[in-house]
């Protein structure tokens, strides 16, 4: 997927998550390998992916737009907003923090 398409998808996801309030601020991230465990409705979702944008709104909460590489319930290549507190970064040695 091309970068402009990813940005548009991340903006669309952010607008839906943030309830259509103010447009979200997007901050490009260096491609950052991440893992996360979140609840999506009734499902516990695990994912490995790459964070590409930080999404901020004035209420102090932050999300990262993550391109999913592997997940137990999400499609590879999809973009999902994940709350920053749910994200664990991975370094090249495989350690998470």
C-alpha positions as CSV (number, residue, x, y, z in Angstrom):
1,X,0.0,0.0,0.0
2,X,1.3,3.4,-0.9
3,X,2.1,6.0,1.8
4,X,-0.6,8.5,0.8
5,X,-3.2,5.7,0.9
6,X,-1.9,4.7,4.4
7,X,-2.2,8.3,5.6
8,X,-5.8,8.6,4.3
9,X,-6.7,5.3,6.0
10,X,-5.1,6.3,9.3
11,X,-7.0,9.6,9.2
12,X,-10.3,7.8,8.4
13,X,-9.7,5.4,11.3
14,X,-8.7,8.3,13.6
15,X,-11.8,10.3,12.8
16,X,-14.1,7.3,13.5
17,X,-12.3,6.6,16.8
18,X,-12.3,10.2,18.0
19,X,-16.0,10.6,17.3
20,X,-15.6,13.1,14.4
21,X,-14.5,15.9,16.8
22,X,-11.5,18.0,15.7
23,X,-9.4,16.6,13.0
24,X,-6.7,14.5,14.5
25,X,-3.1,15.6,14.4
26,X,-0.8,13.1,12.7
27,X,2.8,12.9,13.5
28,X,4.9,10.6,11.2
29,X,6.9,8.0,13.1
30,X,10.0,6.2,11.9
31,X,8.7,2.8,11.0
32,X,8.6,1.2,14.5
33,X,8.0,-2.5,15.0
34,X,5.4,-3.0,17.8
35,X,3.2,-5.6,19.5
36,X,-0.1,-5.0,21.2
37,X,-2.9,-6.8,23.0
38,X,-6.2,-5.0,22.9
39,X,-9.9,-5.7,23.1
40,X,-12.0,-5.2,20.0
41,X,-15.6,-5.7,21.0
42,X,-15.7,-9.2,22.6
43,X,-12.4,-10.3,21.1
44,X,-9.0,-10.2,22.6
45,X,-6.7,-9.2,19.8
46,X,-2.9,-9.7,19.6
47,X,-1.0,-8.1,16.8
48,X,2.5,-7.6,15.5
49,X,3.0,-4.6,13.2
50,X,4.6,-1.4,12.4
51,X,3.6,2.0,13.8
52,X,3.7,4.7,11.1
53,X,1.8,7.6,12.7
54,X,1.1,9.0,16.1
55,X,-2.4,10.4,16.3
56,X,-3.2,13.0,18.9
57,X,-6.3,14.8,20.1
58,X,-6.5,17.7,22.6
59,X,-7.9,15.4,25.4
60,X,-4.5,14.1,26.3
61,X,-5.0,10.6,24.8
62,X,-2.8,9.3,22.1
63,X,-2.9,6.5,19.6
64,X,-0.5,5.1,17.1
65,X,-1.7,4.0,13.6
66,X,-0.3,0.5,13.2
67,X,0.0,-1.5,10.0
68,X,-0.8,-5.1,11.0
69,X,1.7,-7.7,9.9
70,X,0.4,-10.6,11.9
71,X,-2.6,-11.0,14.2
72,X,-5.0,-13.6,15.6
73,X,-8.1,-11.7,14.4
74,X,-7.0,-8.7,12.2
75,X,-6.2,-8.9,8.5
76,X,-2.5,-8.4,7.5
77,X,-2.0,-5.1,5.8
78,X,-4.9,-3.4,7.6
79,X,-4.3,-0.2,9.6
80,X,-5.6,0.1,13.1
81,X,-5.4,2.7,15.8
82,X,-4.0,1.4,19.0
83,X,-4.0,3.4,22.3
84,X,-0.4,4.3,23.2
85,X,-0.6,2.6,26.6
86,X,-1.4,-0.8,24.8
87,X,1.7,-0.7,22.6
88,X,5.0,-2.4,23.2
89,X,7.9,-1.5,21.0
90,X,10.3,-4.2,19.7
91,X,14.0,-3.7,19.0
92,X,16.0,-5.6,16.5
93,X,17.1,-8.1,19.1
94,X,13.5,-9.1,19.8
95,X,13.3,-7.4,23.2
96,X,10.1,-5.5,24.0
97,X,9.6,-2.5,26.1
